Amino acid sequence: MRAQIDENLKRVYEASLSEDLPDRFKDLLSQLRAVDQQQSVDK
């Protein structure tokens, strides 16, 4: 039973890894990187 649960979880996890990030998350990551870079320059 446990092995079956583990296998199902692995399948779901691997499937989600192959999906692209939604554009809104990509935009958010870009904005966060820009803020982080700016803070590095300001120091």
PEURHU-V125595 format. One line per field, one symbol per residue. phi: phi as a letter, one per 20 degrees, with the letter a starting at -180 (. if undefined). A space follows every 10 residues. Layout:
phi: ???
This chain:
phi: .ffffgffff fffffffeff ffgfffffff ffffffffff fff
